[in-house]
């Protein structure tokens, strides 16, 4: 094993990460190679810097006019230069402060500085690199986003162990406890929790969040090491008053020395920047020091360096400027109102279909989506019929669940679309 990896492992030896890291996670390190040496030269190489493989003139990166014309608000350094492996430092600090502003109970001095990753999907993939070995079980709600299977089971040959996410009232605490209890004998448990959840569109209430936290703390009290990954892709898109206003990460980051919480978030949905492919990973664990967080970040940087090297520079600077722009807050509220209006129309329509013999809506209160549970018919058959007979696209998540992204429906078409969904289901039945 590389001496740098051994050094990082020693720094993490008295944290839960020591037992939770995968074989790859233990081997990962950030090399003192070109990137590290270039960073050092940037601050100390006053006469000349011949480290980084870019072409420069008059101290600036060369940039084609045809490219510059497309990015008039960015300098060459903000457009075509490489970004640091962990991301633009100012953006990382801005996002840390945003986490604190949106989650007032978090003391940002007790969590890691966020690392920039190329989208939340990549963030989840890097976390599995760090913490999942072949054959490991990662517990997640069922039904789940289909990409979880691809990342966990196909890429890592691990097992996505589902618990029944929801019952008729909300979060299914009994199924969750049963799944966690079944893993306690292993001495370590790895979880991936997503709120607002894709595909159900459900966010836990504050009371549910407290129950989850208290139960996981009780498990940690038994000496079990817990990895809890909080996929906060749709964070903030809440449409009911009883929803927990903060991330579950806020309840767990300082809850117990045996719980390592990870927040995976970004501007993808929060700031309507889907194609920018920019996300963040932040670690939180009770009593973990800055030096230990830096060690975890360096392992994460090793995963980034060995895959994409660094994230796209223009996306980072555009997002940073958008965060600082005084128009952003008001515009986001307007966008959220549009989504909430669509949510309410869907809720109102479904209220007229209570007790339907074929379709039952799963509980939903947030995000972009909601899902219908199919009885007596297959979700894939319904999806195909809707597409071929009525020209309506939906997603069959599994055999029994059809997902509808009301976020992408024009407000004045929602009722018509749902009428056709129920009509097609009745025809199939």
N, C-alpha and C positions, 0 to 999 in steps of 0.2 A: 504494500500500500504506500502511496506517495507520502512523504514526510509532512507535507502541508495538510493532507487529509487527517493524518494522525494527530497533528497539532490541534485541528478544529475539533476532532472527536474528544480529545482530552479536555478542551475548554467546556464541552457539553456534557462531561461525564456525570455531573451531579444534577442533571435536568432530565425530565421524562424523554427528551429527544434521544438520549443515549440508547434507550431501549426501543424507541419507536422507529428510529431510522431504518430504512431498508439496507440491504447490502450495497446497492448503488449509492444510497444516501451517505453511508459511512465512507465510501470511496471518493465521493465528490469533494472538490476543493476549487478555489479560484487561483489559477496559476500566476506566478510572478513572471509572466511572459510579456508579450508585446503590449497588451492592454495596460497592465500594471506599470510597466516601465514607461509607456507613453504618458500615463497620468502623472507620473513623477516628473517626467521631462517637461510637461506642460507648465508645471509650477516653478521648476528650477532651471529649465533650459532657456535662459534669457538670450543667449547669442544665436542659437539655432536649435531646431527640433527636427531630427531626422529619424523619428521613430515610427510614425503612423503612415500607413499606405494610402495617402490621399495626395492629389495634385493641387498645389497652391501657387498663388501669385499675389504679391503685395500683401502677404499675410492672410489671404482669404482663399477658401476653396474655389477652384474653378467651377463654373456653373454655366450650362448651356442657356442661351437666351430663351429658347423655346420652353425650357423648364422654368426659368425665372419668371416668365410671363404668367405662368399658371399659379405662382405663389408670390404675388406682389407684396403681401404683408410680412414676408419672412426674409431674413438676411440669408446669404449663402451658408453661413454656419448653422442657421436654424433649419435649412432646407436639405442640404446634401451631405453635410459632414456626419461622421459617425457620432451617435450618442454614447455616453458611458454604459457599460454593461448593465448596471443596476438602474439606469434611467437618468434623465436630466435632474441634477440635484435640487433645483428650485421647484420643479414639479413634484418631486417626492415630498418635500417639506410642505408644499401647498396641500397635497392630498392627505398627509398626516393631520394637518389642521382641519381639513374638511371632515375627516373621520371624527375628530373631537367635536366639531360643531354639530354634526348630525347625531352624535351619540354622547350627550353631555355627561353621562356617568363614567365615560372612559377618561382616565388620566393618561394623556398621550405620552407622558414621560415614562410610562410603564409598559409601553408596547414598542415594537421595532419600527424603524423607519421603513415605510413601504418600498418595495422593489417593483420596478416596472416590468411587466411581462407582455408579450404580444397577444393580448386578449384574454378573456377569462377562461376560455377553453384551454389555451396553453398553460394558464395558471394552474388549472386542475391537473393537467398532464404533468407539469413539473412537480406538483405536490405528490403525485403518485410515484414519480421517479424517486423522490426523497424518502418516501415512507411505505411503499408497498413492494413486497417481495412476491414472487410467483407463489400462488396458493394462498396468499393472505386474503382475509375477508374484509371488505369495506362495506359497512352498513349504510344504507341509504333508503329513503322512502320509496314505496312502490304504489303507484307507477312513478317512474323517474324519466328524466330526459334521456333519450336514447343514446346520446353521445357518452353518457357515463359508462354504458356497456362497452362501447368501442374503446374508450380510454382504459378502463379497468380490466376488462376481460380479454380483449383482443391484443392490446399493446403490452399488457403486463402479465397475462395469464393468471390474474388474480380473480377473486370472486366478488361480485356485487351482491351482497346479501340484503335483500329487501325486507323491510317490515311494512305492514299495512299502514300507509301514511295517515289515512283519514277514516273516521267513522262518520255516522250521520250528523254528529255534533261539531266535529272539528278534528284537532290533532289526536291520533289514536295512541294515547299514553300507554295503554296496556300492551299493545303490540310492540311498541318501542321498548318498553321495559323487558319484555320477553326476549327480544332480539339481543339486547345488551347483556342480559343475564346469561344467555347461552354462550357468551364469549368470555365471561369473567375468568373462567378456569385457565385461559390462555395467559392471563397476567397483563395483557394489553388489548385495547379495543380501539378500532379506527372507524370514525363516523364521518359521513358527508351529509350535511343538512342544508337545504336550499329553501330560503324564504325571501320574497314570495316564490312559491314552489312552481316549477315548470315540470309537468303540464297542468297541475290542478289550479294554480293561481290562488294558493292559500298561504296566508301569513299567520303565525301563531299569535294568540292574544298575550297580553302581559302575564295573565295568570298561568297560561300554558307554558310560557317561557320560564317562569319561576319554578314550575313543577319540573321541567326538564333540567334546569340548573341544579335544583336541590337533589334530584335523583342522581345526576352524574357526580355531584360532590360526594354523595353517600357511597357511590361505587369507588371513587378515588380514595375515600377514607379507608377502604379495604386494601389499599396498596396497589390497585390496578392502575396502570398508566393509560391515559386516554388521549387520543388525537381527535379533535373535533374541528372539521373543516367547514366553515360557514360560507357557502356560495351565495353571495349577496348581489347577484347579477341585476335584480329588479328592485333593489332596495329603494325605499321612499315612495313607491307607487302604491299608497295605502288608501282604501276607499271607505273604511268603517272606523268608528271611534274607538272600538275596543282593541284594535290591533296594537301589538307591542311596537312602540314608536322607534325603538332602537334595535340594532342587530343583536342576534343571540350572542355574537362575539363579545358584546359589551357585558353580558352576564357571566361570561366564562373566562375572559382573559386574565382575571385576577382572583378566580374563585378557589383554586386549589393548586398546590405545587405539583400535583400529578396530572394536571390537565394542561395540555398544550393546545391552545386554540389558534386557528388560522383564519384570517379574513381574506376572501378572494372577491374583489370588487373592481369597479372601474366606471368610466364614463360611457361605456357602450350603450346601456339603456338609460342610465341616470341623466346623461347629457346628450342623448340622441346622436351618438357618434358611433354607429354600429360598424361601419367599415374601417374605422381608424385602427382597429385591432390593438387597443391599448388597455391593459388592466393592471392591477396591483395585488401584491401578496404582502400581508402584514401578520407578524407573529405576536402572540401574547401568552405569557405564562407567569404565574405568581412567583415572585422572588427571582425571576431570571434577570441577569445583569445586562448592561449595554454590551459588554464584551461578548457575552454568550449570544445575544441577538445578532451581533456582527458575525459571529461564527456561523450561525444558521443562514444569514444572508449570503455569506461567502459560498456556502454549499449551494444555495439557490443560484447564485451568480455562476457557479461552475456548470450547473445544468443549462443555464441560458447561453453561456459562452460556448458550450459544446454542441449547441443546436442552432440557434439563429444568430449567435454572437452578440447582438444587441437589438433593441426594438427600433422601429422606424422613428427617425428624428422629426420630420414635419408634423406627424400626429401629436407628438409630445408637446411641441411648442404651440401648436394651434390650440390644444386643450388647455395649456397653461394660460394663454392669452384669453381664452373664453372664460375660464374661472375668474380671472381678474376683471373682466368686462362688466361694467355696472348694469348692462341690459340683461345679463344672463339669468339672474334670479327671477325677475318678473316674467321673462319669456318661458322659463321652465314651469312656473306656476300655471301659465296659460295652457301649456301642453298637458300638464297633469289634469287640468279641468276638462280638457277634451276627452282624455282617457276615462276619467271618472264618469262623465256623462254617458259614454258608451257602456261602461260597466252597469250603470243604473238602468239603462234601457234593457240590457240582457237580463238583469235581475227581475225587472218588472215583467218581461215576457215569460220567464221561467216560472214566475209566480202563478201564471195562468195554466201551467202544465203539471201541477203537483199531482202525484200519484199516477203519472203516465206509465203505461204498461211496458214500454220498450226502453225509454231513455230516462235516466236519473242523473241530475247534475251533481257532481262532487262539490263539497263546500268550497267556496271561493270568495275572496274579499279584497284582492289586490293584484298588481302586476298586469301582464299583457293577455293572459289566457284564462280559459276555463275548460273543463273537460266533462263529457257526458259518458256515463257508464251504460253500456249496451246490455240488454237482457233479451236472450232468445235470438239475437242476430250477432254477426261478427262486425267489429268496428271497421275492418278492411273492406268488407262488402258494402257497408254504408258509405265509406269514403269514395269508393269507386262509383257507386250509384249517383252520389251527389255530383261527382265530377262529370260523368257521362250524360246523365239525364237532365241535370239542372245547371251545369257549368259553375259549380261551387267547389272550391278547394278547401279541404280540411286535412288533418293529420291523424292517422290511426297510430296511436302510441303503442298499443299492444292489441291482443285479441278482443279486449273488452272496453277499451277507452278511446274515444274520439276527442281530439283537442281542437278547439276553435280559438284563433287569435283575434279577439274582438278589437284589439289595438289597431289592426290593419283594415278594419271594415269602416267604410264611410258611415257616419252616424245615421243618415237617412235610409241606409240599406239593411240595418241590423235586424229589424223585425222580420223583413222579408226573407233574409237568409235563414233565420232560425225557424220560420214557418216551413221552409223547404226541407230543412234538416229533419224536423219531426214528421213531415209528410213522407219523406223518403224512408225513414225508419219504420213507419207504419206500413208502407207498401212492402218492405222487405219482410216484415213480420207476418 
